[in-house]
Amino acid sequence: MEFMKRWMSNHWQDSRTILKKPLVIAEFGKSSKVPGYSLNRRDWHMSSINTNIYNLARSGGTVGGALVWQLMAKGMDSYDDGYQIILSENPSTDGVIYRQCRAMAALSHINGFSHWPRNAKHGHPYGRRPVNKSVP
């Protein structure tokens, strides 16, 4: 995890000072095909990366968000490479992603824009609550 934090911090610094371009942390995840995999470990891994993204974004600058690898719909088994996330089958991971969306949306005032539709129902960007109803 320390390597990941350093890698993200270095790229964040480069995006701010050299490139002067937005940074999106993309295509990260945890493979179910690796020995020792568990859903809890995947959620912890994603939460740790999301926390780091949030902290970099909160300090101002260029972090715009993250893209996990890979969100899929039910029935796409032929694309299963071990990294797939099917939200309807993984409510805990749905909650991890939902909380990150909420946290990042709360920071939208820092960069002077809002990326959530103003007319979204129930405060969720797509007008729905996550599958895991216990997530605030």
N, C-alpha and C positions, 0 to 999 in steps of 0.2 A: 504494500500500500504506500510505503514511503516513496518508492520509485514513481508511482502514479502521481502522487502529490507534487513531486519535483517536476515531472514532465509537464503537468498541467500548468504549474506556476511559470515555468520557463516559456511555454507557448503563450500564456497570458501576457507575460512581460513583452515578448516579441510582438504580439498583436497590438499592444498599446504603443510601444516606442518605435518600432521599426516599420511594421506594416501599416499601422494605423487603420486596421480593419477589424471587423467583428470576429469573434472566435466562437465556434460551436464545437463542443466536444462530441464526437460522433463515433458510432459503431463500437460501443462497449457493451460488455455483458459477461456472463459466466456460463461456460458450456456444461450441459448435463452429461456430457460424454467423458468428462474428466473424473478420475477416481476421487472420491471424497465429496462430490457435488451434493448439495442439498438445496432445497428451496430457501431455507433460512440463510444459508451462506450467500446465495445469489442476491437475496433482498438486502443483506448486510453490505455486500459489495456495491450494489447500486446505490444504496443510501449513503455510503461513504463517498462515492464519486459525486453524488448530488450535493452533499454537504460542502464538499470542496468547491464545486461550481457555484453554489450559492454564496459562499464566503468570498470568492473572487469577484463575483458580480456585485455583492454588497459593497465592496471596497471601491467601486466605481470602475469604469473602463469598458472593456470590450466584450466580456463574456455574454453571449446571447442565449445560451441554453445548451441542451444536450439532445442527442438522438441515440436511443438504445438500439442494439442489434439483437434481435430483430422482432418487431411486433408482427404477429400473423393472425389470420382469421382461422377459425375452426375449419378443418378439412383440407388444410394445406400441408399435410404430412409429407408429401414428396419433397418439400423444401427444408425439411427438418435437418439442421446441421448441429443441433445441440444447443444453440443459442436462442431458439424460438421462445417467444412469450405470447401466450394466448390469454388475453386478459380475463375472458369469461371463465377460464379454467384455473387462473392464478390470482384470486382476490387479494392476497397479501402483496403481490407485485403491483397490481393495479393501484393499491393504496400508496405504495412507494412513489409511483409515477404521479399520482394525483397530488400528494403532498408537495412534491417538487414543483409541479405546475402552480400550485397556490403560493408557495414561497417565492418563486420567481416573479409571479404576477404582482406580488406585494412590493417588489423592487422596481416596478416599471417607472415610478416617479424619478428614480435616480438618473435615468437616461432620457427623461422627458418624453416618453411615449407609453402608450398602453397597448398591449397586444391581446387583451381579452375583449371579446365583443361585449359591448355595453348592454345588449339585450339578452345575454345568456341567462337561461332559467337556472335558479338555485345557485348562482355563483359559479357554476362549472362552465368551462370554456365551450363545451359542446352541448350545453343545455341538459345534461344528465348527471346523475350522481354516479360515483364509481360502483362497481359490482359489490365491493365490500362496504356494506351500509354502516359499519361501525367506524369508518374513517371520518373524522370531523371535517 
